[in-house]
Amino acid sequence: MAKIIAVANQKGGVGKTTTTVNLAAGLAASKAKVLLIDLDPQGNASVGSGIPSRKAKVTVKDVILGDKKAKSVIVKTQWGYDVLPANGDLTVAEVRLLEKESREQCLKKALEPIMDKYQYILIDCPPSLNMLTLNAMVAADSVLVPIQCEYYALEGLTSLLGTIEQIKANANPSLQIEGLVRTMFDGRNRLARDVSDELTNHFSDKLYQTAIPRNVRVAESPSHGAPVVSYDPHSLGGQAYLALAAELMRRQAGLRTPSSSKKTKEALETA
């Protein structure tokens, strides 16, 4: 049975889609069976996986509205994971969902027939709280939160955690916080270090030890339609996302995550 993880943050520009794509590729590189669901009308997770969203004739929109079965819309990528692609048509789904009964359950019901085909299902959520995000969190077992180490990110995090608690209380009692991942981290920046320390103090074991550094290869890879873990697996960004996938798998197995190596710490401090 698949573990469903919604990757979400109501603040845009925090590396949410990049994290979803590269986590999917990193897990697939470890031979896990992975499905990535692009639930953002921008379709960036599809494009970053090598699927031109404008050419997609059927998308996750058709799945969430019940017009198509999920298995008939899934696209296999050369990176080893599958994708339910999205494009601008997904905005239509958000409007039409408002007319449906149990509208917050539509994605969860659509995924039930394929749950046993995957170990992980990752959902790239829109950078806002809307009906699509609600569907993702109702379907999910947990929420992974990418976060930049800056002041405003902490304020946005407070709002997101409140949203998760509301959904847990009213629609999905089993929803958990999978963890927080520091993205675009620059260890030379004092504010980044201070915010990182705050996250460590407040969230303890919920904060992933793996931090994703600012790296030009991470920024380049989407224009090539490839995850950075495949585009340049030896780059700092590629190595960090492979480490993040490994850490997630260890956590799922209930294993203690070893402390970051000296080499990794030095790389983050000078990235």
C-alpha positions in Angstrom: 0.0 0.0 0.0 1.4 3.4 -1.0 2.5 6.1 1.4 0.9 9.3 0.1 2.8 12.5 0.9 1.5 15.9 0.0 4.4 18.4 -0.6 2.9 21.7 0.4 3.6 25.3 1.4 1.2 28.2 1.1 4.2 30.5 0.4 5.4 30.4 -3.2 9.0 30.2 -4.4 10.2 27.9 -1.7 11.3 25.0 -3.9 8.1 23.0 -3.5 7.9 21.6 -7.0 11.7 21.1 -7.3 11.6 19.1 -4.1 8.7 17.0 -5.3 10.3 16.2 -8.6 13.7 15.4 -7.2 12.4 13.4 -4.3 10.4 11.3 -6.8 13.5 10.8 -8.9 15.7 10.1 -5.8 13.3 7.5 -4.5 13.0 5.9 -8.0 16.8 5.7 -8.1 16.6 3.6 -5.0 14.3 1.2 -6.9 11.1 2.4 -5.1 7.9 2.5 -7.2 6.8 6.1 -7.2 3.9 8.1 -8.6 4.2 11.9 -8.8 0.8 13.7 -9.0 1.1 17.2 -10.4 -1.8 19.1 -8.7 -0.7 22.6 -9.6 -2.3 24.2 -12.7 1.1 25.7 -13.6 2.1 22.1 -14.5 5.8 22.7 -13.5 6.2 19.3 -12.0 5.2 17.7 -15.3 7.6 19.9 -17.3 10.4 19.2 -14.9 9.8 15.5 -15.4 10.1 15.8 -19.2 6.4 16.0 -19.9 5.4 19.1 -21.9 2.1 20.0 -20.1 0.7 21.9 -23.1 0.7 18.6 -25.1 -1.1 16.5 -22.5 -4.6 15.7 -23.8 -5.7 14.0 -20.6 -4.5 15.1 -17.2 -5.1 14.8 -13.5 -8.1 17.1 -14.1 -9.9 14.2 -15.9 -9.0 11.9 -13.0 -10.1 14.1 -10.2 -13.4 14.8 -11.9 -14.0 11.1 -12.5 -13.9 11.3 -16.3 -10.9 9.0 -16.6 -9.3 6.3 -14.5 -6.0 7.2 -13.0 -4.2 4.2 -14.6 -5.2 5.4 -18.1 -3.7 8.9 -17.6 -0.4 7.9 -15.9 2.7 8.8 -17.9 6.0 6.9 -17.4 9.1 8.9 -17.3 12.7 8.0 -18.3 13.7 8.8 -14.7 12.0 5.7 -13.3 8.9 7.2 -11.8 5.3 7.8 -13.1 3.4 11.0 -13.4 -0.2 12.1 -13.4 0.4 15.3 -15.4 -1.3 18.7 -15.2 -1.7 21.9 -17.1 -3.9 25.0 -17.0 -7.0 22.9 -17.5 -6.7 21.9 -13.9 -8.3 25.3 -12.9 -11.5 23.9 -14.4 -11.5 21.0 -12.0 -11.3 23.4 -9.0 -14.5 25.1 -10.2 -16.4 21.9 -11.0 -15.4 20.3 -7.7 -17.5 22.9 -5.9 -20.5 21.3 -7.5 -19.8 17.8 -6.3 -20.8 16.0 -3.2 -17.9 15.0 -0.9 -15.8 17.2 -3.2 -12.8 17.0 -0.8 -12.7 13.2 -1.3 -12.5 13.1 -5.1 -8.7 12.6 -5.4 -8.6 10.0 -2.6 -11.3 7.9 -4.2 -9.6 8.2 -7.6 -6.4 6.8 -6.2 -7.8 3.8 -4.4 -7.6 1.5 -7.4 -3.8 2.1 -7.9 -2.7 2.3 -4.2 -1.1 -1.2 -4.3 1.0 -0.4 -7.4 3.3 2.1 -5.7 5.4 2.5 -2.5 5.2 6.3 -2.6 2.7 8.7 -4.1 4.0 12.3 -4.0 1.5 15.2 -4.6 2.8 18.6 -5.7 0.3 21.0 -4.3 -0.6 24.5 -5.5 1.0 27.4 -3.5 -2.3 28.3 -1.9 -5.1 26.8 0.1 -7.9 25.9 -2.3 -10.0 22.9 -3.2 -7.1 21.1 -5.0 -4.9 21.5 -1.9 -7.7 20.3 0.3 -8.1 17.2 -1.9 -4.4 16.5 -1.7 -4.4 16.7 2.1 -7.5 14.6 2.5 -5.9 11.9 0.3 -2.5 12.1 2.0 -1.0 10.3 5.0 1.3 13.1 5.7 2.5 16.6 4.6 6.1 17.4 3.7 6.9 21.1 4.0 9.8 22.7 2.0 10.8 25.9 3.7 13.4 28.6 3.1 15.3 29.8 6.1 14.1 33.4 6.1 11.9 35.5 8.4 8.7 35.5 6.3 8.9 31.8 5.8 8.3 31.3 9.6 5.1 33.3 9.4 3.9 31.3 6.5 4.7 28.1 8.3 2.5 29.0 11.2 -0.4 29.5 8.8 0.2 26.2 7.1 0.4 24.3 10.3 -2.9 25.8 11.4 -4.4 24.7 8.1 -3.1 21.1 8.6 -4.6 21.0 12.1 -8.0 22.1 10.7 -8.0 19.5 8.0 -6.9 16.9 10.6 -9.8 17.9 12.9 -12.5 18.0 10.2 -11.6 15.8 7.2 -8.6 13.6 7.7 -7.9 12.6 11.3 -4.8 10.5 10.4 -3.0 13.3 8.6 0.5 13.9 10.0 3.4 16.2 9.4 6.0 14.2 7.6 8.6 16.8 8.2 10.2 20.1 7.2 13.0 20.4 4.6 15.2 23.4 4.4 15.6 24.5 0.7 17.8 27.0 -1.0 19.9 27.0 2.1 23.0 29.2 2.3 25.0 28.5 5.4 27.1 31.7 4.9 24.0 33.7 5.7 23.6 34.5 9.4 19.8 34.9 9.1 19.6 31.5 7.4 21.5 29.9 10.2 19.4 31.6 12.9 16.2 30.5 11.3 17.6 27.0 10.9 18.3 27.0 14.6 14.8 28.1 15.4 13.4 25.3 13.3 15.6 22.8 15.0 14.5 24.1 18.5 10.8 24.1 17.7 10.4 21.0 15.4 13.3 18.7 16.6 13.0 15.4 14.8 10.4 16.7 12.3 13.2 18.8 10.7 15.0 16.7 8.1 18.8 16.7 8.7 19.3 17.0 4.9 19.2 20.6 3.7 19.1 21.6 0.1 21.7 24.2 -0.8 21.4 26.9 -3.4 22.9 25.4 -6.5 22.9 26.5 -10.1 22.4 22.9 -11.4 19.1 22.7 -9.5 17.9 25.9 -11.2 19.1 24.7 -14.6 17.6 21.2 -14.6 13.9 22.1 -15.2 14.8 23.8 -18.5 16.2 20.5 -19.6 13.1 18.6 -18.5 15.0 16.5 -16.0 15.4 16.2 -12.3 18.8 17.5 -11.0 19.5 14.0 -9.6 19.6 12.8 -13.2 20.8 16.0 -14.9 23.8 16.3 -12.7 23.8 13.8 -9.9 27.3 14.8 -8.7 26.3 18.4 -8.1 25.7 19.7 -4.6 22.0 19.9 -5.4 21.9 16.4 -6.9 23.7 14.9 -4.0 21.5 16.7 -1.5 18.2 15.5 -3.1 19.6 11.9 -3.2 20.4 12.2 0.5 16.9 13.6 1.2 15.3 10.6 -0.5 17.5 8.2 1.5 16.6 10.0 4.7 12.9 9.8 3.9 13.2 6.0 3.3 15.1 5.5 6.5 12.4 7.4 8.4 9.7 5.3 6.8 11.6 2.2 7.9 11.8 3.6 11.5 15.6 3.8 11.3 17.6 6.5 13.1 19.0 9.1 10.7 22.7 9.4 11.1 24.2 12.8 11.8 25.2 14.8 8.7 28.8 14.2 7.7 31.5 16.9 8.1 31.8 17.0 4.3 28.1 17.7 3.9 28.2 20.5 6.6 31.1 22.1 5.0 29.4 22.0 1.6 26.3 23.7 2.9 28.3 26.4 4.7 30.1 27.3 1.5 27.4 26.6 -1.1 
